[in-house]
Amino acid sequence: MSLEWPTKACRVYLVKIPSFDAEGAAVRCPKDEVHLWQGLLDQMPQSGAVLSSPEHGRAERLHRSQDRERFIAGRAWLRATLARYLDVAPQALCLIEGRHGKPLLADGSLHFNLSHSGGVALLAVCRASPVGVDVEAMQPMADCDAIARRHFAAAEVERWAALPAADRLAAFYRCWTRKEAYVKALGGGLSVPLDGFEVAFEPGAEPALRSVAGSAVAAAVWSVWGIEPAPGFVAAVVAHGAGLTLRRMVAH
């Protein structure tokens, strides 16, 4: 069911899409592990029957049909996957929104986070600790420098600007996804300033949270992984706790 994922940045491309089969084998997540599931939203079945009324309402408010279909597929996949950890039917899960909009299980029995970009979806699950995941499709940006200076910490901007021009776009996305994953793990949304903490993102550098509000001690209690889930995509997973193991989950 699972494979150990190295703690350093690695390339893992799309393999088998996790099954929607709620009758599949139960999944257990030890306290020292973070599980990462991966799939393609456009290849998932439209299992809208397991969604709640609020979820259907949110889908209906999306203007583009592709966005609606991807939202329904992603929520159905989320429910089907979490149901395997909790031994319940997907439609029986009670999902609520935290103070800043992060989806949560009402009973807090599992921590999880879902992210998708361009149809590529990643779902991180952790039993004991808050977790965040972010995936982005890399695209050239004319205003990359302006965005970095507006949102990155001053030391990050300096380190990023010192890189060779050919390395800056990928480094920008590594920095961005690691920062977003940390914010999502906190569940603070826009209330968490992106320039209030630093991450490691240079080529060859091990993914890490370097400092939080200037404190390396506060940063050391977080685990960070940098991932390339598919060609042209960059992602990151961040979880509270040191020495955690990230495992790639593959459905049978």
Secondary structure, 3 states (H helix, E strand, C coil): CEEEECCCCEECCCCCCCCCCCCCCCCCCCCCEEEEEEEEHHHCCCCHHHCCHHHHHHHHCCCCHHHHHHHHHHHHHHHHHHHHHHCCCHHHCCEEECCCCCEEECCCCCEEEEEEECCEEEEEEECCCCEEEEEEECCCCCCHHHHHHHHCCHHHHHHHHCCCHHHHHHHHHHHHHHHHHHHHHHCCHHHCCHHHEEEECCCCCCCEEEEECCEHHHHCCEEEEEEECCCCEEEEEEEECCCCEEEEECCC
